[in-house]
């Protein structure tokens, strides 16, 4: 069976997810005051941040590998991550709306668009190309 290319969009999505994995690995370093990992709508700090951020870094790194290698395991992992992202964004928005912790609306809307687009676009494309996954 001839292996087909991932294509430009899936490659771009994998790179974006890879950058997010690096960001999650760096969460324990707290390079800025807003660097805490957000888990089910709650911004973590301390030990929780140092544990959960890198765990999600590993999850994303495995997903990125699966996308680049066009492996079957990437498909359920991508759907899991897409669901998590949508739920996490919804919970964070509900929790912080109208508080100083809420990002500026224009930035937040752009962030949601990119986060949902990349995280949901990935499993949609992988599902369409399921036959090419090994």
PyMOL commands that set and color helices and strands:
alter all, ss='L'
color gray80, all
select helices_A, chain A and resi 8-29+46-68+73-96+105-128+130-132
alter helices_A, ss='H'
color red, helices_A
select strands_A, chain A and resi 38-39+42-43
alter strands_A, ss='S'
color yellow, strands_A
deselect
rebuild
show_as cartoon
